[in-house]
Amino acid sequence: MVILARTELRVAARDGEQLLLTAGLPVLLLVFFSVVDVLPTGSTDPIDFLVPGIVTLALLSTGFVRLAIGLGFDRSFGALDRYAVSPVGVIDFLGSRALAASMIVAIQLVVLLGLGVALGWRPELHPAVAGVVSLASVGFFALGLFVGSVTEGLRALAVANTLYVVLLLFSGIVFDLSELPDGLSALTRLLPTTATAELLRATTTGSAGEGRYWVVLAAWALAGPALAVRFFRWR
């Protein structure tokens, strides 16, 4: 599993487009929106609002988009067929992807949190923040596995990027949910990205966060893997 994870990390380091999505875009958005006051963030200080939202975006990019697209193209190019006849089991294969994603997430957190502090962010971390990151990572990884299991190649690319844009725009990641119409705002509160962003904002200001968001995030973290395992196939 560890060897496979190392290989996955080497592939990730050579993939310029995915590096731009998982590393470059969150950094660019954080810097831009923290120095240009164009987003409605309610009564919250822009940097306090933005950092948790951008961290959520980074978790989504690494856990969901990167896995869904990579798995989709692996299936399209026949790489999964070769794994199917190799000694590598499903657990080792998926575990290596999860381990590689966890390492990338750890690097992203160091970079984004450090950049946030440099831009004036002063968090008051609650111990529950680790639970938020863990649950979100599991949920996003499982959703990426599901999309990569039911689509392949360019279709996986299209589906993953479309969902990425939709979740970016309608999850309160870069603007306050109160800016949305009431019906749409209520619907977006059921999304894992919304729950992650809201809980990160709470747990980085010394609070444990609202119970309803914990319920939503935990539900996605439980349902996502079950859905992914149900639909995952080598071929």
N, C-alpha and C positions, 0 to 999 in steps of 0.2 A: 504493500500500500504506500509506504513512504517513498519507494523508488518511483512509483507511478505519479505520486504527488510532485516529486522533483521534476519529472519530465513535463508535467502539466505547467509548472511554474516557468520552465524554460520556454515552452511554447507561448505562454502568456507574455513573457518579456520580449518576444520577437514579433508579437502581433500589434502593429502600430495602431490600427483602428480601434481595437479593444482597449489598448492603453489610453487612448484619447478619451474613450467613453468612461472607463472606470477610474482613471486617475486625473486626466486633464480637465474634463468638463466640470466635475464637482469643484475643483480648485478655482477654475475660471469663474464659475457662477458665484462662489463665495466671495472672491475678491471684488468682482464687479458690483454685485448687489449690496455689498457692505460699504462701498465708497460712493455709490450712486444711489441716492434716495428716491427710488421710483416705485417701490413695492409697498402696497398697503399691508402693514403688519399689526394694525390695531394699536393698542397702547404699549405694546412691548417694544423694548429697544431693538432696532433692526438686527444688530449682531447677535443678540440673545435669541432672536427668532430664527435667524438664518442658519446658524451653525448646526442646530439639531436637524433642521430640514435638509441641509446639504449632506449631513452624515446619513440620513435616511436614503437620500438619492444614491449615495455611494454604495450603501448596502444593497439597494435594489439593482444597481448596475452590475455589481460583482456576483451577488447571489442568484439573481434571476436572469438578467439579459445575457450576461456572458455565458452562463451554463446552457441556457436554452439555444442560443445560436451555435455554440460549439458542439453540443450534442446533436443538433439538427444536421449540421454539416458532416459530422462524423458518421452519422447514419447514411447520409446521401452519398458520401465517398466510399462507403463500404468498410470503414474502420471498425464499426461495431460488429460486423460479420467476423472479422479476424479475432476480436476479443472473445466472441462467442465460442470459438473452437480452440481457444488458448486456455492455459491453466488458471487464468485470472477469473475469479468469481465475481458475481454481481456486487457483493458487499465490498470486496476489495476495490473494484472499479469505482463505485459510487463514493466509497470512503475516501479514495484518493482525490476525487474531484472536490469533495467537501473539505478535506484537509488543505488542499491548495487554495480554495476560496477563503478559508479561515485565515491563512497566512496573508493573503492579499488584503483582507478586511483589516487585519491588525496593522498593516503598513498604512492603509488608508486612514485609519483612526488616528494614528500618531501624526501623520501629515496634516490632516484637517483640523484636529484639535489644537495642534501647535500653531497652525496658521490663524485659527480663530483667536487664540490668546494674543498672538502678535497684532491682530487687528482690533484688540480691545475687549475681547470676550473674557469675562471673569466668572467661570462656572462655580456652582456650589453642588458638588456631586453627591447624590444619594446612592447608597449601596445597590438599590434596585436597578440602576442604570445598566449593570452587567446583564441582568435578566432581560431587559429590553433588547439589547444587542443580540443576545443569544436566541431569543424567541424569533426576532425578526430575521436573523440569518437562516434559521431552520425553515421558516415559512417561505422566504424568498427562494432559497435553494430548492425546496420541494416544488414550488410553482415553476421554476426554470426546468427542473427535471420533467415535470408533466408536459410542458410545451415542447421540450426537445424530444419527448417520447411519442407524441402524436403528430408531429410535423417534421419536415426535413428540409435541408438546404435553404433555398431562398424563401420558402414559405415560413420556416422557423424565424428567419431574419425579419420578415415583414411583421409577423405576429408579435414577436418580442419587442421590436422597436415601436410598434403601434401602442402596445400596452404600456411601454415605458413613457411615451409622450402623454398618454391619457392619465396615467398615475401621477406624472409630474405636474400636470395642469390642474387636476381635480382632487388632490390629496392634502391641500394645505401645506405643501412642502415649502413653497416660496411666497405664499400669501395667506392671510388669515381666512379661515373657513367662513367667517361671518360675512365676507364679501360675496359669497355665493347665494343664490336663491334658497329659501328655506328647505324646499323639497330636495334639491340637489345636495345641499349641505348635510341633511340627515342621511342621505344615501352614502355620501363619501365617508361618513364616520364609521361605516362598516368595512372600509378597506384596510388592508394591513399596513399600507404606507401611511395612512392618516393616523392610525393607532400608534405606529412607531414614532412618527414625528411629534405627536402630542405628548407621548410618554417621555421621549427624550427631552422635550422642552421642560417637562415637569421635573424629571430626575436630575437635570443639570442646574436646577434652581432650588435644590434641597427638598423637593416633595416626591412622594411615591407615585403621584399621578392618579387620575380618576379610574375607579374600578371598572367602568364600562370599557375603557380602552384596553385594560389588561385582559378582559374577557374576549374581546375581538381578536387581539393579537395571539392569545393562547389558542383560540379556536382555529385560526389559520395555521398556527404551528403544529396543531394536532391533525387537522384535516388535510393539510398539504402533503405530508409524507404518505398518508394512507392513499391519497389520490395518485401520487406519483408511483408508489409501489404497485398499485393496481394496474396501471397502464404501461409501465416500463417493459420494454421488450428489446432483446438484442437485435431482432430483425423486424 
